[in-house]
Amino acid sequence: MDRRIRVTQVIYSFDVEGTGGGLSRFVIALSQSLKQNEFDVTVCSLWNMGTPSEKKRIEQLNAAGVRAFAATDWDASKPTLSLWKSYQGLRGYLRKHPCEIVHSHSEFSDIVTLMTKFIPGVPFILRTLHNGFQVEWRKRYLRRLLLTNLLYPLVYNGEIGVSKHVVNNMDRRWLSQRLKHKAILIYNAIDTSRFAQIQHEVDKTTLRLGIPSDAYLVGTVGRLCEEKGYSILISAAEKVIQQIHNAYLVIVGAGELKESLQAHAKALHIDEHVIFTGPRSDIEILLSGMDLFVCSSLWEGLSTAVLEAMAAGVPVLATDIPGNRELITPEVNGWLVPAKDVNALAFGILMIYQLSNQERQEVTSNARQAALSYSIDAIAEQHSRYYQQLISGRGIDNS
């Protein structure tokens, strides 16, 4: 008889390079790192977004012993119906394949997972909050009141925050305090082995970016959305390019702000120096060509993109926000500048450019070492203990 704990992870999509982002990459890595002799793992995406990479990723996971499927197709013209269909798809799967734990990892999958609590054979539901903004559903007050502040602490068996400030925000909810419903801290993680052997002596003309071999390449990776602060980064890049004429900015990712960000670069007359790659699966190769990685985010939970850059030995300049402060000790393993400050961001880039190779290498060496603390194997072990303690009824040991 199979005594393994059956866990279903629920994400937004398998489109890691697009809508899924670092969150989906993390969940996929976590699911593959849980020991298969102890856990029977399924990864369910709410929606199939119609990209070739999703089908390939699902096939790879199934071949590796992790069940994977999309609950339904996404229909942008009918978002509410798409959400309901995703629940129906997950419900149908769980009725055929009962599991002990359903674990959600995004705002919309939180709603769907909440409803699975009432399916026979689903004793425990969990959610991980990856978003570092001070409140969830910040533009949807009624959803925040009903879901985040009332139903989630009341119905969910456990809640995880990916950084200390995320956990603190969850624990401040009035009902959480009344019920003594405390979130636990389990950091985000990356597969550090993917970046350990990256070499930086590369001909930049091989990066498929259309830049000269001697370019000073500033890069960033993430969804083109408000929280990433890319309009501020582009404004800072304009000041940098005035001083470093061979400087280029590469923005890797997709998102709803692509056209407005491209227009912003064109209005500043630096569009030839700002490269929007769209989704790319070869992040390791792109990191190997970057001279500096910049995180200009306005808020973060715990940035896997920053972790990847640190693990790859790329100098990191990031905004001084809670999630980044947990990763970076200024001038030890990276640099921090105030958020939303164009001049400070430009000054930081120029300052790092002027450092000696030895000074940069000392910081990147410390960063690589720090990134090892966020390896997927270590974080998977913490999830394993959490799942086992929950199933056994022993409560959660957050030590």
TALINWO-V841695 format. One record per pair of residues at least 24 apart in sequence whose ideal C-beta (glycine too) atoms are under 8 Angstrom apart, sorted by the first residue. I is the first residue (numbers start at 0). J is the second residue. Records with the same first field share a line. If there is no record, write none. Layout:
I = J / J
//
This chain:
1 = 39
3 = 35 / 36 / 37 / 38 / 39
4 = 37 / 38 / 39 / 99 / 100 / 386 / 387 / 390
5 = 38 / 39 / 40 / 41 / 96 / 97 / 98 / 99 / 100
6 = 33 / 38 / 39 / 40 / 41 / 98 / 99 / 100 / 101 / 102 / 386
7 = 40 / 41 / 42 / 43 / 89 / 92 / 93 / 98 / 100 / 101 / 102
8 = 40 / 41 / 42 / 43 / 102 / 104
9 = 42 / 43 / 44 / 45 / 89 / 101 / 102 / 103 / 104 / 105 / 108 / 111 / 112
10 = 42 / 43 / 44 / 45 / 104 / 105 / 108
11 = 44 / 45 / 46 / 104 / 105 / 107 / 108
12 = 44 / 45 / 46 / 47 / 48 / 53 / 69 / 73
13 = 42 / 44 / 47 / 52 / 53 / 56 / 57 / 67 / 69
14 = 48 / 50 / 52 / 53 / 278
15 = 52 / 56 / 280
16 = 50 / 52 / 252 / 253 / 278 / 279 / 280
17 = 48 / 50 / 222 / 252 / 253 / 254 / 278
18 = 48 / 222 / 253
19 = 44
20 = 221 / 222 / 252
21 = 187 / 221 / 302 / 303 / 304
22 = 104 / 105 / 129 / 303
23 = 104
24 = 189 / 303
25 = 104 / 129 / 187 / 188 / 189 / 303 / 375
26 = 104
27 = 56 / 60
28 = 188 / 189 / 190 / 375
29 = 188 / 375 / 378 / 379 / 382
30 = 60 / 65
31 = 60 / 63 / 65
32 = 375 / 376 / 378 / 379
33 = 379 / 382 / 383
34 = 383
35 = 64
37 = 383 / 387
38 = 383 / 386
39 = 98
40 = 65 / 66
41 = 65 / 66 / 67 / 68 / 92 / 96 / 98
42 = 66 / 67
43 = 67 / 68 / 69 / 70 / 88 / 89 / 92
44 = 68 / 69 / 70
45 = 69 / 70 / 71 / 82 / 85 / 89 / 105 / 107 / 108 / 111
46 = 70 / 71 / 72 / 73 / 81 / 85
47 = 71 / 72 / 73
48 = 73
49 = 73
50 = 278
52 = 278 / 280
66 = 96
68 = 92
70 = 111
82 = 107 / 110 / 111
85 = 111
86 = 111 / 114 / 115
89 = 115
90 = 114 / 115 / 118
93 = 118 / 120 / 121
94 = 118 / 120
97 = 121
99 = 123 / 390
100 = 124 / 125 / 386 / 389 / 390
101 = 125
102 = 126 / 127
103 = 127
104 = 129
105 = 129
106 = 130 / 135 / 136
109 = 146 / 151
110 = 146
113 = 146 / 150 / 151 / 154 / 155
116 = 154
123 = 156 / 157 / 389 / 390
124 = 154 / 155 / 156
125 = 155 / 156 / 157 / 158 / 159 / 389
126 = 151 / 155 / 157 / 158 / 159
127 = 158 / 159 / 160 / 161 / 185
128 = 158 / 159 / 160 / 161 / 165 / 169 / 182 / 300
129 = 161 / 165 / 187 / 300 / 301
130 = 165 / 298 / 300
131 = 162 / 164 / 165 / 298 / 299 / 300 / 301 / 320 / 321 / 322
132 = 226 / 298
133 = 168 / 298
134 = 168
147 = 172
148 = 172 / 173 / 174
149 = 174
152 = 178 / 180
153 = 178
156 = 389
157 = 183 / 385 / 389 / 395
158 = 182 / 183
159 = 183 / 184 / 185 / 385
160 = 184 / 185 / 300
161 = 185 / 186 / 187 / 300 / 301
162 = 186 / 187 / 300 / 301 / 321 / 322 / 325
163 = 321 / 325
164 = 321 / 322 / 325
165 = 300 / 301 / 322
183 = 385 / 395 / 397
184 = 397
185 = 378 / 381 / 382 / 385
186 = 301 / 373 / 378
187 = 300 / 301 / 302 / 303 / 306 / 373 / 378
188 = 303 / 306 / 373 / 374 / 375 / 377 / 378 / 379
189 = 303 / 306 / 307 / 310 / 370 / 373 / 374 / 375
190 = 374 / 375
191 = 310 / 370 / 371 / 373 / 374 / 375
193 = 283 / 307 / 310
194 = 283 / 286 / 307 / 310 / 311 / 312 / 370
195 = 310 / 367
197 = 283 / 286 / 287 / 311 / 312
198 = 287
199 = 287 / 288 / 312 / 313
201 = 287 / 288
203 = 288
205 = 288
206 = 284 / 285 / 288
208 = 247 / 249 / 274 / 276 / 288
209 = 274
210 = 247 / 274
211 = 245
213 = 245
214 = 245 / 246 / 247
215 = 243 / 245 / 246 / 247 / 290 / 291 / 352
216 = 246 / 247 / 249 / 288 / 289 / 290 / 291
217 = 246 / 247 / 248 / 249 / 289 / 290 / 291 / 292 / 293 / 348
218 = 248 / 249 / 250 / 251 / 285 / 286 / 288 / 289 / 291 / 292 / 293 / 313
219 = 248 / 249 / 250 / 251 / 292 / 293 / 294 / 295 / 304
220 = 251 / 252 / 282 / 285 / 292 / 304 / 307 / 308
221 = 251 / 252 / 294 / 296 / 302 / 304
222 = 252 / 253 / 254
223 = 250 / 252 / 253 / 254 / 255 / 256 / 257 / 260 / 275
224 = 254 / 255 / 256
225 = 256 / 297
226 = 296 / 297 / 298 / 299
227 = 295 / 296 / 297
228 = 295 / 296 / 297 / 318 / 338 / 339
229 = 256 / 260 / 295
230 = 256 / 259 / 260 / 263
231 = 295 / 339 / 340 / 341 / 344
232 = 293 / 295 / 344
233 = 260 / 263 / 264 / 267 / 269 / 273
234 = 263 / 267 / 341
235 = 295 / 341 / 342 / 344 / 345 / 348
236 = 264 / 269 / 272 / 273 / 345 / 348
237 = 267 / 268 / 269
238 = 341 / 342 / 345
239 = 345 / 348 / 349
240 = 269 / 272
242 = 349
243 = 349 / 352
246 = 272 / 352
247 = 272 / 273 / 274
248 = 272 / 273 / 274
249 = 274 / 276 / 285 / 289
250 = 274 / 275 / 276
251 = 276 / 278 / 279 / 282 / 285
252 = 276 / 277 / 278
253 = 277 / 278
282 = 307
283 = 311
286 = 311 / 313
287 = 311
289 = 313
290 = 314 / 352
291 = 315 / 316 / 348 / 351 / 352
292 = 316
293 = 317 / 344 / 348
294 = 318 / 323
295 = 338 / 344
296 = 320 / 322 / 323 / 338
297 = 338 / 339
298 = 322
299 = 323
301 = 325 / 326
302 = 326
306 = 370 / 373
308 = 366
309 = 333 / 363 / 366 / 367 / 369 / 370
310 = 366 / 367 / 370 / 371
312 = 363 / 364 / 366 / 367
313 = 363
314 = 351 / 359 / 362 / 363 / 366
315 = 366
316 = 344 / 347 / 348 / 351
318 = 344
326 = 369
328 = 369
330 = 362
331 = 362 / 365
332 = 362 / 365 / 366 / 368 / 369
333 = 362 / 366
334 = 362
//
